[in-house]
């Protein structure tokens, strides 16, 4: 039984670490932009929250310490936009697969100030609110862990299928590129031989006119 629980927690830990999440703190100077990208699968859940760290606890943030935040897809569709905010959050289901970009912009200000931003971005299984799942389903700890493992396994399977699709696309692109390069090489060879033939014909005609041959 002890071995079972040890193996169970080990598998859960591996599954948890394999889920997509990104939590970080970064500095952003006024007048500058910082963008963070995340590769998200089609129909995958994505949630994020951010806030500007207050350097003076207990005092409100001034306008020069507020952000403009935009989340866009690879095709340019906007999934979230906030103007001059000190904190915010977003949640969406990806209507398309690809690299999603979250960009933070600090309005220009003189003298220049540096903002510290906390940003937490989670996708897939990591984006699920497990506390609400437990409350709504009235499940115990073991059932909740099993549900997490089940969803993590599904997420890994979907990720593998997605990677296979991307690999097939890359192989098709590689084959197409090789075919085009082969035709380009043949065309280059044909042009070179044609030019060489024209040069020989021109030289022969020139020498015949000069009665050198």
CORCOR-V963749 format. One record per residue. N is the residue number from 0. RES is the residue in one letter. SS is DSSP state (helix for helix, strand for strand, loop for the rest). NEAR is the number of other ideal C-beta (glycine too) atoms within 8 Angstrom. D_FIRST is the distance of its C-alpha to the first C-alpha in Angstrom with 2 decimals. Layout:
# CORCOR-V963749
n->N res->RES ss->SS near->NEAR d_first->D_FIRST
n->N res->RES ss->SS near->NEAR d_first->D_FIRST
This chain:
# CORCOR-V963749
n->0 res->X ss->loop near->4 d_first->0.00
n->1 res->X ss->helix near->5 d_first->3.80
n->2 res->X ss->helix near->6 d_first->5.39
n->3 res->X ss->helix near->7 d_first->4.95
n->4 res->X ss->helix near->8 d_first->6.38
n->5 res->X ss->helix near->8 d_first->8.61
n->6 res->X ss->helix near->8 d_first->9.86
n->7 res->X ss->helix near->9 d_first->10.36
n->8 res->X ss->helix near->8 d_first->12.41
n->9 res->X ss->helix near->8 d_first->14.18
n->10 res->X ss->helix near->9 d_first->15.28
n->11 res->X ss->helix near->12 d_first->16.38
n->12 res->X ss->helix near->8 d_first->18.29
n->13 res->X ss->helix near->8 d_first->20.04
n->14 res->X ss->helix near->14 d_first->20.94
n->15 res->X ss->helix near->10 d_first->22.21
n->16 res->X ss->helix near->6 d_first->24.30
n->17 res->X ss->helix near->8 d_first->25.76
n->18 res->X ss->loop near->12 d_first->27.15
n->19 res->X ss->loop near->11 d_first->30.79
n->20 res->X ss->strand near->9 d_first->31.75
n->21 res->X ss->strand near->10 d_first->34.51
n->22 res->X ss->strand near->7 d_first->35.18
n->23 res->X ss->strand near->7 d_first->38.10
n->24 res->X ss->strand near->7 d_first->41.17
n->25 res->X ss->strand near->8 d_first->44.51
n->26 res->X ss->strand near->7 d_first->48.16
n->27 res->X ss->strand near->14 d_first->50.89
n->28 res->X ss->strand near->10 d_first->54.60
n->29 res->X ss->loop near->13 d_first->57.04
n->30 res->X ss->loop near->8 d_first->58.77
n->31 res->X ss->loop near->8 d_first->55.89
n->32 res->X ss->strand near->8 d_first->53.15
n->33 res->X ss->strand near->8 d_first->49.57
n->34 res->X ss->strand near->8 d_first->47.67
n->35 res->X ss->strand near->11 d_first->43.97
n->36 res->X ss->strand near->8 d_first->42.92
n->37 res->X ss->strand near->12 d_first->39.73
n->38 res->X ss->strand near->7 d_first->39.25
n->39 res->X ss->strand near->12 d_first->38.13
n->40 res->X ss->loop near->11 d_first->37.56
n->41 res->X ss->loop near->7 d_first->39.49
n->42 res->X ss->loop near->6 d_first->38.17
n->43 res->X ss->loop near->11 d_first->35.60
n->44 res->X ss->strand near->11 d_first->35.27
n->45 res->X ss->strand near->16 d_first->36.56
n->46 res->X ss->strand near->11 d_first->36.85
n->47 res->X ss->strand near->14 d_first->38.45
n->48 res->X ss->strand near->10 d_first->39.83
n->49 res->X ss->strand near->13 d_first->42.23
n->50 res->X ss->strand near->9 d_first->44.37
n->51 res->X ss->strand near->12 d_first->46.98
n->52 res->X ss->loop near->9 d_first->46.10
n->53 res->X ss->loop near->7 d_first->48.73
n->54 res->X ss->loop near->4 d_first->50.36
n->55 res->X ss->loop near->5 d_first->51.94
n->56 res->X ss->loop near->4 d_first->49.42
n->57 res->X ss->loop near->3 d_first->50.95
n->58 res->X ss->loop near->6 d_first->53.72
n->59 res->X ss->loop near->3 d_first->53.93
n->60 res->X ss->loop near->8 d_first->53.85
n->61 res->X ss->loop near->6 d_first->57.24
n->62 res->X ss->helix near->6 d_first->58.16
n->63 res->X ss->helix near->8 d_first->58.12
n->64 res->X ss->helix near->9 d_first->54.36
n->65 res->X ss->loop near->12 d_first->53.46
n->66 res->X ss->strand near->15 d_first->52.17
n->67 res->X ss->strand near->11 d_first->52.88
n->68 res->X ss->strand near->14 d_first->49.71
n->69 res->X ss->strand near->11 d_first->49.60
n->70 res->X ss->strand near->14 d_first->46.82
n->71 res->X ss->strand near->10 d_first->48.17
n->72 res->X ss->loop near->12 d_first->47.05
n->73 res->X ss->loop near->8 d_first->48.28
n->74 res->X ss->loop near->6 d_first->51.10
n->75 res->X ss->loop near->6 d_first->52.25
n->76 res->X ss->loop near->8 d_first->50.97
n->77 res->X ss->strand near->8 d_first->50.28
n->78 res->X ss->strand near->9 d_first->47.06
n->79 res->X ss->strand near->12 d_first->47.58
n->80 res->X ss->strand near->7 d_first->50.58
n->81 res->X ss->strand near->10 d_first->51.26
n->82 res->X ss->strand near->5 d_first->54.51
n->83 res->X ss->strand near->8 d_first->54.84
n->84 res->X ss->strand near->10 d_first->51.62
n->85 res->X ss->loop near->8 d_first->49.62
n->86 res->X ss->strand near->8 d_first->46.27
n->87 res->X ss->strand near->10 d_first->44.95
n->88 res->X ss->strand near->8 d_first->42.21
n->89 res->X ss->strand near->11 d_first->42.05
n->90 res->X ss->strand near->8 d_first->39.90
n->91 res->X ss->strand near->9 d_first->40.73
n->92 res->X ss->strand near->7 d_first->39.54
n->93 res->X ss->loop near->14 d_first->40.99
n->94 res->X ss->loop near->7 d_first->43.73
n->95 res->X ss->loop near->9 d_first->44.08
n->96 res->X ss->loop near->7 d_first->42.11
n->97 res->X ss->strand near->9 d_first->43.11
n->98 res->X ss->strand near->8 d_first->43.47
n->99 res->X ss->strand near->15 d_first->43.76
n->100 res->X ss->strand near->11 d_first->45.61
n->101 res->X ss->strand near->15 d_first->45.47
n->102 res->X ss->strand near->12 d_first->48.66
n->103 res->X ss->strand near->14 d_first->49.56
n->104 res->X ss->strand near->10 d_first->53.24
n->105 res->X ss->strand near->16 d_first->54.78
n->106 res->X ss->loop near->11 d_first->58.42
n->107 res->X ss->loop near->6 d_first->61.05
n->108 res->X ss->loop near->10 d_first->62.19
n->109 res->X ss->loop near->4 d_first->64.60
n->110 res->X ss->loop near->4 d_first->63.80
n->111 res->X ss->loop near->8 d_first->60.56
n->112 res->X ss->loop near->10 d_first->57.31
n->113 res->X ss->strand near->8 d_first->53.75
n->114 res->X ss->strand near->13 d_first->50.96
n->115 res->X ss->strand near->11 d_first->47.27
n->116 res->X ss->strand near->14 d_first->45.11
n->117 res->X ss->strand near->10 d_first->41.40
n->118 res->X ss->strand near->15 d_first->40.12
n->119 res->X ss->strand near->10 d_first->36.72
n->120 res->X ss->strand near->13 d_first->36.51
n->121 res->X ss->strand near->13 d_first->33.50
n->122 res->X ss->strand near->13 d_first->33.42
n->123 res->X ss->helix near->11 d_first->31.20
n->124 res->X ss->helix near->11 d_first->27.68
n->125 res->X ss->helix near->10 d_first->28.29
n->126 res->X ss->helix near->12 d_first->31.30
n->127 res->X ss->loop near->8 d_first->29.44
n->128 res->X ss->loop near->5 d_first->29.51
n->129 res->X ss->helix near->8 d_first->25.89
n->130 res->X ss->helix near->6 d_first->26.86
n->131 res->X ss->helix near->7 d_first->29.37
n->132 res->X ss->helix near->12 d_first->26.99
n->133 res->X ss->helix near->10 d_first->24.65
n->134 res->X ss->helix near->7 d_first->27.74
n->135 res->X ss->helix near->6 d_first->29.42
n->136 res->X ss->helix near->7 d_first->26.52
n->137 res->X ss->loop near->5 d_first->25.10
n->138 res->X ss->loop near->8 d_first->21.56
n->139 res->X ss->loop near->5 d_first->18.61
n->140 res->X ss->helix near->5 d_first->16.70
n->141 res->X ss->helix near->6 d_first->13.99
n->142 res->X ss->helix near->9 d_first->16.93
n->143 res->X ss->helix near->12 d_first->18.92
n->144 res->X ss->helix near->10 d_first->16.52
n->145 res->X ss->helix near->8 d_first->16.32
n->146 res->X ss->helix near->10 d_first->20.10
n->147 res->X ss->helix near->13 d_first->20.55
n->148 res->X ss->helix near->11 d_first->18.70
n->149 res->X ss->helix near->8 d_first->20.81
n->150 res->X ss->helix near->10 d_first->23.97
n->151 res->X ss->helix near->14 d_first->23.30
n->152 res->X ss->helix near->9 d_first->22.88
n->153 res->X ss->helix near->8 d_first->26.12
n->154 res->X ss->helix near->12 d_first->27.79
n->155 res->X ss->helix near->10 d_first->27.02
n->156 res->X ss->helix near->8 d_first->28.32
n->157 res->X ss->helix near->9 d_first->31.41
n->158 res->X ss->helix near->9 d_first->31.94
n->159 res->X ss->helix near->8 d_first->31.88
n->160 res->X ss->helix near->8 d_first->34.36
n->161 res->X ss->helix near->10 d_first->36.48
n->162 res->X ss->helix near->8 d_first->36.58
n->163 res->X ss->helix near->8 d_first->37.58
n->164 res->X ss->helix near->8 d_first->40.36
n->165 res->X ss->helix near->8 d_first->41.53
n->166 res->X ss->helix near->8 d_first->41.53
n->167 res->X ss->helix near->8 d_first->43.64
n->168 res->X ss->helix near->8 d_first->45.99
n->169 res->X ss->helix near->8 d_first->46.39
n->170 res->X ss->helix near->8 d_first->47.09
n->171 res->X ss->helix near->8 d_first->49.67
n->172 res->X ss->helix near->8 d_first->51.23
n->173 res->X ss->helix near->8 d_first->51.30
n->174 res->X ss->helix near->8 d_first->52.99
n->175 res->X ss->helix near->8 d_first->55.44
n->176 res->X ss->helix near->8 d_first->56.27
n->177 res->X ss->helix near->8 d_first->56.83
n->178 res->X ss->helix near->8 d_first->59.13
n->179 res->X ss->helix near->8 d_first->61.10
n->180 res->X ss->helix near->8 d_first->61.43
n->181 res->X ss->helix near->8 d_first->62.69
n->182 res->X ss->helix near->8 d_first->65.32
n->183 res->X ss->helix near->8 d_first->66.26
n->184 res->X ss->helix near->8 d_first->66.74
n->185 res->X ss->helix near->8 d_first->68.94
n->186 res->X ss->helix near->8 d_first->70.92
n->187 res->X ss->helix near->8 d_first->71.39
n->188 res->X ss->helix near->8 d_first->72.56
n->189 res->X ss->helix near->8 d_first->74.97
n->190 res->X ss->helix near->8 d_first->76.39
n->191 res->X ss->helix near->8 d_first->76.85
n->192 res->X ss->helix near->8 d_first->78.62
n->193 res->X ss->helix near->8 d_first->80.77
n->194 res->X ss->helix near->8 d_first->81.81
n->195 res->X ss->helix near->8 d_first->82.59
n->196 res->X ss->helix near->8 d_first->84.67
n->197 res->X ss->helix near->8 d_first->86.55
n->198 res->X ss->helix near->8 d_first->87.28
n->199 res->X ss->helix near->8 d_first->88.65
n->200 res->X ss->helix near->8 d_first->90.76
n->201 res->X ss->helix near->8 d_first->92.08
n->202 res->X ss->helix near->8 d_first->92.98
n->203 res->X ss->helix near->9 d_first->94.65
n->204 res->X ss->helix near->8 d_first->96.67
n->205 res->X ss->helix near->8 d_first->97.63
n->206 res->X ss->helix near->9 d_first->98.84
n->207 res->X ss->helix near->9 d_first->100.77
n->208 res->X ss->helix near->6 d_first->102.55
n->209 res->X ss->loop near->6 d_first->103.43
n->210 res->X ss->loop near->5 d_first->104.54
n->211 res->X ss->loop near->5 d_first->102.34
n->212 res->X ss->loop near->5 d_first->101.04
